[in-house]
Amino acid sequence: MLDARRLALLAEVARAGSIAAAAQKLSFTPSAVSQQLAKLERDVGASVLHRHARGVTLTPVGEALLVHAETIAGELRGAEAVLRAEPARLAVGTFASAGTALVPSVLAEFRRAHPAVALRLLDLEPPDGYDLVRSRELDLLITHRYPGAPLPGARGLTRSLLRAERFRLILPPDHPKARVRRLTLGSLTGEDWISGSPGVPNRACLDQLADAAGVTLGVTYETRDYQVILALVEAGLGVAFVPESVLERAGTTRVEVRDVTDARPARDICLVHHRRPGELVTEMVDRLSRPAGPRSRSARKPL
């Protein structure tokens, strides 16, 4: 039978990226961690880690064990918290634009309702964070999926759609095409586009839209930060797609906001938590699900 604490240790090492870093976090010696992992490998009958100069990576066997290891680590952490009678806490992970537009007011409401609850907020760029929910370092994850992006595995977790948020095209205020009645991606092929670097979700979405329309869009400025994108467009340096919530938060930013007739991208904003969430998580999910405005669509559908 596999040892639960050795599996939990595997999850810590995988997250830390090295035996030394995991040992420091856990207040163990690196040799003690290595010995426990060696015993795990003997139990499994195969290597679970590739060791190299910069740290460790998981073998295919280690990858297969990781989901179970994260779940076990979370259950152990939960049991220890009960035994220690730890004070109530709620740890939430969120991506940057939701952390700006969606979370602050809801978190403030929650704080007023539960002043004794220890609140923690982590900034996590999707798809990161699923492992932290499994290991119970996070109670709730607010994440997103862009069109065409695969959904990470959610084994042992509940993932539901909070809302779908559409993207709008923004142009500089004096851009000649800001007055064109019908814009298509084809009419924007000669523009300087502003988006993330290759592989970043908003860039992958833009590339997918271009492929579907049979056009090539040139990305001149690369950034994943929507506030930087707004500033660059306002300065007349290019055009971009940005989420509606970013525009609503920006308020008086001087850009022209349009739609493209052959491309109407939207991203799914999702909530991820354990299948048996506690009362605090359930309340936070309910607060987040309340419509924030006429264009918000609360869904709470499983994904």
Backbone bond lengths (Angstrom), bond angles and torsions (degrees), N, CA, C in turn:
res aa  C-N    CA-C-N  psi(-1)  N-CA   C-N-CA  omega(-1)  CA-C   N-CA-C  phi
1 M - - - 1.466 - - 1.529 108.96 -
2 L 1.333 116.13 138.75 1.455 120.58 -179.74 1.527 110.23 -73.20
3 D 1.314 115.54 143.85 1.452 121.92 179.69 1.536 109.56 -83.00
4 A 1.333 116.44 124.43 1.469 121.06 -174.82 1.519 112.05 -62.36
5 R 1.316 117.19 -40.12 1.468 118.94 -177.25 1.524 111.77 -71.71
6 R 1.312 117.26 -29.95 1.466 118.25 174.93 1.528 111.19 -69.27
7 L 1.333 116.42 -36.76 1.465 119.02 174.80 1.525 110.53 -64.76
8 A 1.330 117.16 -41.91 1.459 120.54 177.30 1.523 110.43 -61.31
9 L 1.329 116.79 -37.04 1.457 121.08 177.89 1.529 111.09 -65.31
10 L 1.329 116.31 -37.77 1.464 120.22 176.20 1.526 110.53 -59.15
11 A 1.324 116.78 -42.32 1.468 120.24 178.92 1.530 111.10 -62.27
12 E 1.323 117.16 -40.49 1.470 120.69 179.58 1.523 110.80 -64.98
13 V 1.332 117.03 -42.81 1.462 120.78 -179.55 1.527 110.44 -66.06
14 A 1.334 116.59 -42.00 1.465 120.13 179.16 1.527 110.56 -60.70
15 R 1.335 116.87 -41.10 1.464 120.49 -179.38 1.522 111.51 -69.99
16 A 1.328 116.73 -40.01 1.459 120.51 -177.56 1.530 112.00 -74.63
17 G 1.327 116.84 -28.74 1.454 120.16 179.00 1.513 114.66 87.83
18 S 1.326 116.98 -5.17 1.464 120.43 176.56 1.518 108.97 -158.24
19 I 1.319 115.31 156.12 1.460 120.45 177.94 1.521 110.22 -67.41
20 A 1.335 116.66 -40.13 1.465 120.42 -178.52 1.523 111.63 -63.30
21 A 1.330 116.86 -43.11 1.468 120.09 -179.25 1.521 111.04 -66.60
22 A 1.336 117.18 -41.34 1.469 119.92 177.89 1.521 110.74 -64.93
23 A 1.330 116.68 -40.76 1.466 120.34 179.62 1.528 110.84 -62.17
24 Q 1.317 116.38 -41.40 1.467 119.77 179.29 1.517 110.82 -63.81
25 K 1.315 117.57 -42.65 1.459 120.88 -179.92 1.520 111.55 -63.74
26 L 1.328 116.31 -37.79 1.461 121.19 -175.44 1.531 113.05 -91.18
27 S 1.340 116.24 -0.68 1.471 121.91 -177.64 1.522 111.49 61.22
28 F 1.341 116.43 37.70 1.454 123.35 173.01 1.523 108.58 -108.89
29 T 1.312 116.64 169.58 1.459 119.96 169.72 1.524 108.30 -88.36
30 P 1.337 117.49 149.35 1.468 119.01 177.66 1.524 112.84 -56.54
31 S 1.342 117.07 -35.26 1.469 119.08 -179.78 1.525 111.27 -66.58
32 A 1.348 116.99 -36.09 1.470 119.90 178.39 1.530 110.61 -65.58
33 V 1.320 116.13 -41.18 1.470 119.97 177.94 1.527 109.79 -64.12
34 S 1.324 116.67 -45.11 1.473 120.40 179.54 1.522 111.45 -59.97
35 Q 1.326 116.70 -40.14 1.462 120.04 179.88 1.526 111.56 -63.92
36 Q 1.330 116.45 -41.82 1.462 119.52 179.82 1.529 111.18 -67.19
37 L 1.323 116.36 -37.81 1.460 119.41 178.05 1.525 110.96 -68.47
38 A 1.328 116.02 -36.62 1.469 119.06 176.80 1.531 110.57 -63.09
39 K 1.330 116.71 -39.07 1.467 120.27 176.90 1.528 111.01 -66.17
40 L 1.341 116.51 -38.44 1.466 119.79 176.53 1.521 110.27 -61.47
41 E 1.334 116.83 -42.82 1.459 120.17 -179.67 1.525 111.23 -65.13
42 R 1.333 116.62 -35.24 1.470 118.78 175.63 1.525 110.71 -66.32
43 D 1.348 116.40 -39.98 1.465 120.10 177.89 1.526 111.40 -63.48
44 V 1.335 115.47 -40.89 1.466 120.76 -177.48 1.521 111.21 -75.89
45 G 1.329 114.91 -33.77 1.456 119.36 -176.36 1.509 113.05 85.34
46 A 1.326 116.62 19.57 1.467 121.11 -179.89 1.524 108.81 -160.80
47 S 1.320 116.28 160.01 1.471 120.81 176.09 1.519 109.67 -71.46
48 V 1.320 115.86 141.41 1.467 120.17 176.70 1.520 111.46 -110.64
49 L 1.340 116.89 -12.57 1.463 120.97 -178.24 1.523 110.85 -133.51
50 H 1.336 115.35 143.53 1.461 121.85 164.34 1.522 106.70 -96.88
51 R 1.308 118.29 120.85 1.454 122.05 179.28 1.519 109.17 -97.33
52 H 1.333 116.54 130.92 1.463 120.64 178.43 1.523 108.77 -144.84
53 A 1.321 116.20 177.59 1.463 120.57 -171.18 1.522 112.85 -61.68
54 R 1.323 117.66 -31.07 1.471 120.25 -176.42 1.519 113.21 -93.73
55 G 1.315 118.01 0.73 1.457 119.87 179.38 1.509 111.13 142.26
56 V 1.312 116.45 -137.56 1.462 120.71 -178.70 1.526 109.62 -138.22
57 T 1.307 115.85 153.88 1.465 123.09 169.02 1.520 107.62 -131.70
58 L 1.309 115.87 157.09 1.465 120.64 -178.05 1.522 111.34 -80.58
59 T 1.305 115.42 141.25 1.464 120.71 169.34 1.527 108.32 -77.19
60 P 1.323 118.85 169.95 1.475 119.30 175.13 1.525 112.86 -54.84
61 V 1.331 117.37 -37.55 1.466 119.93 177.23 1.524 109.95 -66.21
62 G 1.340 116.47 -42.11 1.459 119.90 177.57 1.513 112.09 -62.14
63 E 1.333 117.17 -40.23 1.471 121.21 177.23 1.519 110.60 -61.30
64 A 1.336 115.95 -41.99 1.466 119.70 -179.26 1.524 111.55 -64.58
65 L 1.328 116.81 -32.40 1.462 120.91 -179.38 1.531 112.73 -82.42
66 L 1.344 116.83 -19.17 1.462 119.39 -167.95 1.525 112.81 -61.76
67 V 1.329 118.46 -44.59 1.473 119.98 -179.32 1.516 110.42 -58.28
68 H 1.318 116.79 -43.69 1.468 120.38 178.43 1.530 110.24 -66.01
69 A 1.332 116.14 -39.43 1.458 120.26 -178.85 1.526 111.01 -64.41
70 E 1.332 116.49 -41.28 1.466 119.75 179.13 1.526 110.95 -64.94
71 T 1.323 116.33 -41.05 1.465 119.94 178.81 1.525 110.62 -63.89
72 I 1.323 116.35 -43.56 1.461 120.33 179.36 1.523 110.52 -63.75
73 A 1.338 116.67 -42.54 1.461 119.55 178.04 1.523 111.30 -59.63
74 G 1.328 116.14 -38.88 1.468 120.07 178.49 1.519 112.33 -66.65
75 E 1.335 116.62 -42.35 1.455 119.46 179.69 1.529 111.31 -65.48
76 L 1.328 116.91 -39.49 1.461 120.13 176.95 1.523 110.88 -64.29
77 R 1.332 115.65 -42.54 1.468 119.23 179.30 1.524 110.34 -63.30
78 G 1.335 117.24 -40.88 1.461 120.42 178.87 1.513 112.27 -64.50
79 A 1.337 116.66 -41.32 1.464 120.45 179.52 1.523 111.01 -64.88
80 E 1.333 116.57 -41.47 1.461 119.94 179.43 1.527 111.44 -65.09
81 A 1.337 116.99 -36.58 1.457 120.50 178.58 1.523 111.00 -63.98
82 V 1.338 115.71 -39.20 1.471 119.47 177.87 1.520 110.62 -64.50
83 L 1.321 116.33 -44.88 1.463 120.29 -178.25 1.530 111.56 -64.76
84 R 1.326 115.92 -34.68 1.467 119.06 -179.35 1.520 112.18 -85.69
85 A 1.337 116.08 -2.63 1.466 121.34 -178.43 1.526 110.57 52.04
86 E 1.329 115.72 49.43 1.461 120.17 -178.74 1.528 110.34 -66.10
87 P 1.338 117.70 148.83 1.463 120.33 177.88 1.525 111.17 -64.86
88 A 1.315 116.40 155.54 1.468 121.05 -178.93 1.521 110.44 -59.82
89 R 1.330 115.28 140.35 1.460 119.93 178.68 1.521 109.32 -147.05
90 L 1.313 115.31 158.63 1.459 121.09 176.48 1.519 107.23 -141.00
91 A 1.326 116.04 118.57 1.454 122.02 179.50 1.526 108.48 -110.44
92 V 1.332 116.43 123.65 1.463 122.78 -175.87 1.526 108.75 -120.74
93 G 1.323 116.39 134.05 1.456 121.70 172.76 1.513 109.47 -107.94
94 T 1.324 116.86 141.57 1.467 119.93 -178.22 1.515 110.08 -150.95
95 F 1.324 116.59 155.92 1.461 120.94 175.06 1.520 109.49 -87.50
96 A 1.329 116.74 166.53 1.461 121.76 -164.95 1.526 113.84 -59.58
97 S 1.331 118.67 -50.30 1.461 118.45 -174.26 1.523 111.79 -70.60
98 A 1.334 118.37 -32.39 1.469 119.79 173.43 1.521 110.03 -69.06
99 G 1.351 116.25 -35.36 1.452 119.97 176.96 1.508 112.85 -64.36
100 T 1.329 116.30 -22.60 1.464 120.72 178.16 1.520 111.59 -90.19
101 A 1.325 117.36 -45.33 1.462 120.71 -169.79 1.520 114.76 -99.84
102 L 1.319 118.18 -32.21 1.461 120.89 -170.11 1.522 113.36 -102.73
103 V 1.311 116.54 -40.11 1.461 120.98 -167.64 1.531 115.52 -82.54
104 P 1.346 120.24 -42.73 1.472 119.41 -169.45 1.520 114.96 -53.57
105 S 1.325 118.70 -48.93 1.462 120.24 -176.64 1.530 111.17 -66.97
106 V 1.345 116.88 -37.93 1.467 120.35 179.71 1.524 109.95 -68.44
107 L 1.316 116.76 -40.44 1.458 120.60 178.89 1.526 110.80 -65.51
108 A 1.331 116.29 -37.76 1.463 119.98 178.23 1.531 111.13 -65.61
109 E 1.337 116.94 -41.11 1.470 120.69 175.92 1.521 110.66 -60.71
110 F 1.330 115.52 -44.38 1.450 120.28 -179.11 1.528 110.33 -63.57
111 R 1.321 116.68 -41.66 1.462 121.04 178.89 1.526 111.57 -60.14
112 R 1.339 116.46 -41.70 1.472 119.49 179.40 1.526 111.00 -66.34
113 A 1.325 116.32 -35.74 1.471 119.81 -179.64 1.523 112.40 -76.73
114 H 1.341 117.14 -27.55 1.470 120.78 -175.97 1.529 109.75 -135.17
115 P 1.309 118.25 70.28 1.474 120.02 -176.22 1.523 113.52 -63.91
116 A 1.325 118.44 -21.31 1.467 120.21 -177.16 1.530 112.64 -88.60
117 V 1.325 118.27 -8.26 1.460 121.24 -178.65 1.532 109.40 -81.44
118 A 1.324 116.38 131.29 1.461 121.22 177.17 1.529 108.79 -77.94
119 L 1.330 116.61 115.16 1.459 121.73 -179.15 1.525 110.09 -98.54
120 R 1.327 115.05 141.90 1.460 121.07 177.08 1.521 108.16 -137.85
121 L 1.331 116.57 136.32 1.463 121.40 -179.50 1.522 108.60 -127.24
122 L 1.341 116.34 128.60 1.464 122.16 178.68 1.517 109.59 -117.05
123 D 1.326 115.97 136.53 1.458 122.43 176.09 1.524 107.80 -89.58
124 L 1.337 116.71 114.66 1.462 121.74 -175.88 1.522 109.73 -131.08
125 E 1.309 116.64 129.03 1.458 120.31 178.53 1.520 109.31 -87.63
126 P 1.346 119.02 120.63 1.467 120.64 179.25 1.526 110.85 -54.59
127 P 1.343 116.01 145.22 1.469 128.14 10.00 1.525 114.85 -92.14
128 D 1.340 118.31 16.66 1.463 120.40 -178.98 1.527 111.20 -63.55
129 G 1.331 115.64 152.97 1.452 120.73 171.97 1.509 115.60 117.32
130 Y 1.328 117.84 -23.44 1.467 119.67 -178.87 1.524 111.27 -60.34
131 D 1.341 116.54 -41.00 1.462 119.75 -179.88 1.521 111.69 -64.65
132 L 1.338 116.76 -33.17 1.459 120.15 -179.77 1.526 111.48 -71.48
133 V 1.331 117.04 -29.84 1.468 119.78 175.18 1.529 109.18 -71.21
134 R 1.324 116.88 -43.86 1.462 119.48 179.15 1.527 111.41 -59.30
135 S 1.336 116.15 -40.22 1.469 119.70 -177.41 1.529 112.05 -85.66
136 R 1.334 117.22 2.87 1.470 124.34 178.03 1.527 113.93 64.36
137 E 1.329 116.57 20.73 1.459 118.60 167.93 1.526 109.56 -76.26
138 L 1.311 116.01 -23.92 1.463 122.96 171.88 1.518 108.79 -119.18
139 D 1.332 115.63 140.76 1.460 120.40 174.79 1.522 111.84 -92.07
140 L 1.324 115.70 -30.10 1.465 120.66 -176.03 1.520 108.84 -148.17
141 L 1.321 116.04 135.66 1.460 122.18 178.17 1.525 109.48 -119.16
142 I 1.320 116.07 127.02 1.467 122.24 171.48 1.522 105.99 -102.14
143 T 1.315 117.11 116.64 1.452 120.44 -173.97 1.524 109.37 -136.81
144 H 1.312 116.86 179.81 1.469 118.77 179.81 1.517 110.49 -141.71
145 R 1.337 113.38 164.19 1.455 120.65 170.83 1.517 108.46 -135.43
146 Y 1.320 116.26 126.81 1.458 122.01 176.60 1.526 109.71 -87.54
147 P 1.325 117.66 158.95 1.469 119.89 179.60 1.522 111.48 -54.21
148 G 1.325 115.62 132.63 1.446 120.68 177.30 1.507 115.23 86.05
149 A 1.325 117.79 -13.64 1.470 120.42 -178.98 1.522 109.46 -80.81
150 P 1.334 117.98 137.96 1.469 119.72 178.87 1.519 110.89 -71.63
151 L 1.311 116.88 149.13 1.458 121.69 175.21 1.523 109.56 -83.75
152 P 1.318 118.79 130.76 1.465 119.91 175.07 1.528 110.42 -62.21
153 G 1.313 116.70 155.20 1.448 120.58 176.26 1.518 111.11 -62.19
154 A 1.321 116.88 139.80 1.469 121.74 -177.95 1.523 110.75 -123.82
155 R 1.314 116.86 33.90 1.457 120.34 -178.75 1.530 110.35 -59.38
156 G 1.324 115.98 130.02 1.459 121.21 -179.76 1.518 113.86 82.62
157 L 1.331 117.39 -0.73 1.459 121.40 -176.84 1.527 110.09 -122.73
158 T 1.325 115.16 164.45 1.463 121.59 171.82 1.521 107.82 -109.19
159 R 1.323 115.64 128.49 1.463 121.17 177.69 1.526 107.84 -123.60
160 S 1.327 117.07 126.16 1.467 120.54 -179.13 1.522 109.79 -132.04
161 L 1.314 114.55 152.15 1.457 121.11 179.05 1.521 109.70 -80.72
162 L 1.313 116.55 119.35 1.461 121.38 176.66 1.522 110.52 -80.59
163 R 1.307 116.27 -50.48 1.468 120.94 176.86 1.519 109.61 -165.85
164 A 1.318 114.50 160.07 1.461 120.83 171.82 1.525 107.29 -103.18
165 E 1.307 116.28 129.75 1.471 120.98 -176.70 1.521 109.62 -117.17
166 R 1.315 116.04 119.66 1.453 118.54 -177.87 1.531 111.04 -81.27
167 F 1.341 114.66 160.90 1.453 122.36 177.40 1.528 108.86 -104.77
168 R 1.322 115.11 147.59 1.465 121.11 176.56 1.526 109.04 -118.46
169 L 1.311 115.43 148.16 1.460 120.82 174.16 1.519 108.79 -80.10
170 I 1.321 117.26 132.64 1.466 119.92 174.72 1.526 109.15 -120.04
171 L 1.334 114.49 140.94 1.457 122.85 -179.68 1.529 108.78 -130.22
172 P 1.336 118.31 158.09 1.464 120.10 174.15 1.527 110.39 -59.28
173 P 1.321 118.03 150.94 1.474 120.71 -174.14 1.523 114.37 -60.61
174 D 1.332 117.77 -28.34 1.464 120.12 -178.72 1.527 112.57 -104.73
175 H 1.319 116.63 17.88 1.460 120.47 -178.12 1.527 109.61 -68.78
176 P 1.340 118.69 132.08 1.470 120.14 -178.30 1.527 113.81 -60.26
177 K 1.310 118.38 -30.13 1.463 120.09 -178.71 1.524 112.42 -81.58
178 A 1.317 116.99 -4.62 1.461 119.58 175.71 1.522 111.03 -66.84
179 R 1.320 117.26 -17.79 1.477 121.38 -179.88 1.526 112.36 -100.64
180 V 1.316 117.02 -2.81 1.468 120.66 179.26 1.523 108.84 -72.53
181 R 1.320 116.53 133.62 1.461 120.39 -173.77 1.516 112.20 -69.48
182 R 1.338 117.46 -46.74 1.465 121.10 -177.63 1.524 108.92 -119.51
183 L 1.322 115.76 111.89 1.457 121.00 178.28 1.526 109.64 -100.41
184 T 1.327 116.49 138.64 1.451 122.47 173.59 1.526 108.00 -125.78
185 L 1.325 116.22 164.37 1.465 118.43 176.00 1.521 110.52 -61.71
186 G 1.337 116.24 -35.16 1.457 119.31 178.50 1.513 112.38 -60.37
187 S 1.333 117.15 -34.59 1.469 119.99 -179.73 1.518 112.32 -76.59
188 L 1.338 116.27 -6.66 1.465 120.42 -177.78 1.529 112.03 -113.66
189 T 1.336 117.12 15.46 1.466 119.76 -176.30 1.527 112.32 -68.47
190 G 1.289 118.77 -27.01 1.469 119.88 -178.10 1.515 113.63 -89.56
191 E 1.311 117.23 2.89 1.472 120.74 -176.96 1.533 111.59 -83.47
192 D 1.319 114.44 157.09 1.460 120.57 170.19 1.529 107.67 -83.95
193 W 1.324 116.10 114.42 1.455 120.99 -179.71 1.518 110.69 -92.86
194 I 1.311 115.23 150.14 1.459 122.14 178.08 1.522 107.37 -119.81
195 S 1.326 115.98 122.39 1.464 120.72 -177.22 1.522 108.57 -161.13
196 G 1.336 115.92 -177.82 1.456 119.85 178.65 1.514 111.63 -73.52
197 S 1.315 115.16 173.67 1.456 120.41 176.52 1.528 109.34 -75.09
198 P 1.342 118.55 164.48 1.470 120.45 -179.50 1.520 111.98 -52.85
199 G 1.344 115.42 132.36 1.459 121.10 -179.03 1.510 113.71 97.16
200 V 1.327 118.14 -22.71 1.466 121.22 176.13 1.527 107.81 -70.54
201 P 1.344 119.17 141.25 1.468 120.30 -172.45 1.521 115.44 -52.94
202 N 1.348 118.57 -44.22 1.471 117.18 -177.33 1.532 111.45 -68.94
203 R 1.327 117.15 -28.78 1.465 119.97 176.42 1.524 110.44 -73.33
204 A 1.326 117.27 -42.16 1.459 120.26 177.53 1.525 110.68 -60.20
205 C 1.333 115.84 -38.95 1.462 120.62 177.39 1.528 110.69 -63.68
206 L 1.337 117.08 -45.73 1.461 120.81 179.96 1.520 110.87 -62.83
207 D 1.331 116.63 -42.15 1.469 119.51 179.15 1.526 111.19 -64.10
208 Q 1.334 116.85 -38.23 1.457 120.24 178.59 1.534 110.93 -64.99
209 L 1.317 116.69 -42.40 1.465 120.64 178.08 1.532 110.86 -61.46
210 A 1.334 115.87 -42.44 1.462 119.94 179.72 1.528 110.98 -64.40
211 D 1.323 116.11 -42.83 1.468 119.46 179.06 1.526 110.85 -62.03
212 A 1.345 116.56 -42.64 1.464 120.37 -179.28 1.524 111.22 -63.73
213 A 1.341 116.44 -33.31 1.470 120.41 -179.36 1.524 112.17 -87.91
214 G 1.332 116.80 -6.76 1.459 120.34 -179.62 1.506 113.68 70.96
215 V 1.334 117.49 33.88 1.465 121.40 -179.02 1.525 109.55 -128.59
216 T 1.316 115.17 167.56 1.466 122.06 175.69 1.518 108.56 -116.87
217 L 1.328 115.69 126.10 1.462 121.26 178.96 1.522 108.77 -111.73
218 G 1.321 115.49 129.90 1.452 119.91 -177.20 1.520 112.24 -92.29
219 V 1.333 116.69 115.76 1.463 121.08 177.33 1.522 108.11 -89.96
220 T 1.321 115.41 114.33 1.460 121.26 -176.51 1.516 111.94 -95.39
221 Y 1.324 116.28 -37.41 1.463 121.52 -179.03 1.525 108.48 -117.86
222 E 1.323 116.10 126.49 1.458 120.77 -176.06 1.524 110.86 -110.12
223 T 1.325 115.98 117.34 1.454 122.37 173.01 1.516 108.34 -157.23
224 R 1.338 116.92 143.86 1.458 120.88 176.14 1.521 110.90 -95.09
225 D 1.322 117.49 -5.04 1.464 122.94 -175.98 1.530 109.18 -85.65
226 Y 1.326 117.06 114.81 1.463 119.97 -176.50 1.524 112.74 -68.60
227 Q 1.313 118.21 -27.01 1.461 119.22 175.97 1.529 110.65 -67.84
228 V 1.318 116.91 -37.49 1.466 120.75 175.16 1.524 109.77 -66.77
229 I 1.338 116.64 -41.41 1.465 120.01 178.37 1.523 110.58 -58.97
230 L 1.329 117.41 -45.76 1.465 120.74 178.24 1.525 111.29 -57.97
231 A 1.325 116.07 -44.79 1.462 120.07 -178.39 1.523 111.87 -64.50
232 L 1.331 116.65 -39.49 1.463 120.04 179.64 1.524 111.66 -67.87
233 V 1.330 116.69 -41.06 1.469 119.32 178.09 1.527 110.12 -66.25
234 E 1.317 116.87 -43.20 1.465 120.13 179.40 1.531 111.35 -60.21
235 A 1.333 116.14 -32.08 1.465 120.79 179.14 1.529 112.60 -79.84
236 G 1.349 116.74 -1.24 1.454 120.27 176.48 1.508 114.84 85.61
237 L 1.343 117.81 20.48 1.462 120.59 -173.61 1.526 114.26 -94.38
238 G 1.325 118.54 -4.78 1.452 119.16 179.48 1.504 112.44 167.03
239 V 1.348 115.22 -169.98 1.460 122.41 179.27 1.523 108.08 -125.61
240 A 1.339 116.29 162.40 1.466 118.96 -176.19 1.514 110.64 -162.79
241 F 1.338 115.50 161.00 1.459 122.58 166.07 1.529 108.11 -98.15
242 V 1.329 116.62 134.10 1.467 120.31 176.38 1.526 109.09 -137.46
243 P 1.333 117.74 152.06 1.461 120.26 178.20 1.523 112.21 -66.40
244 E 1.323 116.27 149.04 1.464 120.80 179.71 1.519 112.96 -57.29
245 S 1.334 116.99 -38.53 1.461 119.16 -177.39 1.523 111.70 -62.73
246 V 1.326 116.79 -31.64 1.468 120.50 178.05 1.530 109.94 -67.07
247 L 1.337 115.72 -40.33 1.471 119.40 178.51 1.525 111.06 -67.49
248 E 1.319 116.96 -40.91 1.462 120.28 179.49 1.518 110.90 -62.91
249 R 1.317 116.02 -38.64 1.460 120.50 179.84 1.519 111.09 -71.48
250 A 1.351 116.12 -34.16 1.460 119.78 -177.43 1.517 112.59 -67.60
251 G 1.325 117.26 -29.80 1.464 120.84 175.17 1.513 113.30 68.83
252 T 1.324 116.98 -98.48 1.467 121.53 -169.58 1.528 113.57 -92.08
253 T 1.324 118.78 12.03 1.461 120.34 178.59 1.525 110.22 -55.25
254 R 1.325 117.23 132.85 1.461 122.14 -175.33 1.532 109.95 -88.72
255 V 1.324 115.60 85.63 1.457 121.91 173.60 1.519 107.64 -138.10
256 E 1.319 115.45 157.05 1.456 121.42 173.49 1.533 108.09 -91.45
257 V 1.330 116.37 131.16 1.461 121.36 -177.18 1.525 108.50 -110.26
258 R 1.313 115.94 123.18 1.457 120.66 -177.30 1.522 110.42 -135.91
259 D 1.338 115.16 172.96 1.457 122.41 170.74 1.516 108.80 -115.50
260 V 1.325 115.47 153.84 1.459 122.11 177.12 1.521 107.15 -107.80
261 T 1.319 116.80 128.46 1.461 120.44 -170.25 1.526 112.86 -65.68
262 D 1.342 118.04 -31.48 1.469 119.55 -177.03 1.525 113.23 -105.66
263 A 1.324 117.54 15.16 1.469 120.62 177.91 1.519 108.48 -153.44
264 R 1.323 116.25 112.71 1.466 120.95 178.17 1.530 109.30 -127.32
265 P 1.334 115.71 71.67 1.468 119.09 -175.53 1.527 112.40 -68.96
266 A 1.305 115.53 152.03 1.466 122.42 175.24 1.518 107.80 -149.06
267 R 1.305 115.94 152.27 1.462 120.03 176.04 1.517 109.24 -116.27
268 D 1.317 115.56 147.06 1.462 121.86 176.26 1.523 108.96 -89.31
269 I 1.326 116.60 126.79 1.458 121.65 173.15 1.524 106.99 -100.02
270 C 1.320 116.31 123.66 1.461 122.09 -171.76 1.517 111.64 -121.01
271 L 1.328 114.93 154.71 1.456 122.85 173.25 1.527 108.37 -112.47
272 V 1.320 116.29 135.90 1.464 121.91 -179.27 1.524 108.63 -128.71
273 H 1.333 115.67 130.27 1.464 120.30 177.23 1.526 108.34 -156.11
274 H 1.324 116.62 177.10 1.451 120.18 177.85 1.532 110.59 -67.34
275 R 1.316 115.16 157.59 1.469 119.81 -177.47 1.521 112.27 -66.61
276 R 1.304 116.57 -24.47 1.469 120.58 176.86 1.529 108.36 -118.23
277 P 1.316 117.65 75.35 1.469 119.49 -176.36 1.521 111.39 -71.42
278 G 1.311 115.42 150.94 1.457 119.90 175.86 1.521 111.33 -75.19
279 E 1.318 115.58 176.74 1.467 120.69 -177.43 1.527 111.91 -62.45
280 L 1.320 117.72 -38.17 1.460 120.09 -178.08 1.528 111.01 -67.20
281 V 1.330 116.84 -40.96 1.460 120.13 177.84 1.526 110.13 -64.68
282 T 1.323 116.59 -44.24 1.468 120.43 179.11 1.524 111.34 -59.43
283 E 1.322 116.46 -41.65 1.464 119.44 179.34 1.524 111.12 -66.65
284 M 1.330 117.41 -41.57 1.464 119.80 179.43 1.526 110.96 -64.26
285 V 1.333 116.75 -40.80 1.466 120.28 176.99 1.525 110.14 -60.43
286 D 1.331 117.69 -43.72 1.460 120.87 179.27 1.527 111.30 -63.18
287 R 1.319 116.99 -40.44 1.467 120.02 178.94 1.521 111.35 -65.23
288 L 1.321 116.69 -41.92 1.464 120.30 179.05 1.526 111.88 -66.50
289 S 1.329 116.36 -27.97 1.464 120.89 -175.38 1.513 113.53 -82.51
290 R 1.315 117.86 -8.95 1.464 119.34 177.79 1.514 109.77 -70.27
291 P 1.338 118.74 129.93 1.467 120.56 -178.51 1.521 111.08 -55.76
292 A 1.352 114.47 133.02 1.466 119.64 -178.46 1.513 112.40 -93.52
293 G 1.319 117.29 -10.39 1.453 119.06 -177.13 1.504 110.15 -178.61
294 P 1.324 118.42 177.60 1.455 120.93 -174.69 1.513 114.23 -65.47
295 R 1.370 117.79 -22.86 1.462 118.29 -178.46 1.514 112.37 -98.48
296 S 1.332 118.03 -4.42 1.456 120.88 178.68 1.521 109.69 -79.57
297 R 1.336 116.08 138.28 1.457 120.31 -179.90 1.513 108.71 -124.13
298 S 1.309 116.40 105.02 1.452 120.78 177.74 1.522 109.00 -79.27
299 A 1.340 116.27 132.12 1.461 118.31 -173.88 1.522 113.04 -122.69
300 R 1.333 116.32 -52.64 1.450 121.39 -179.14 1.537 111.43 55.51
301 K 1.326 116.24 39.02 1.457 119.18 177.55 1.526 108.33 -96.23
302 P 1.355 116.94 141.16 1.464 119.03 178.20 1.521 111.07 -65.68
303 L 1.325 115.85 146.21 1.465 121.00 177.93 1.516 109.88 -118.96
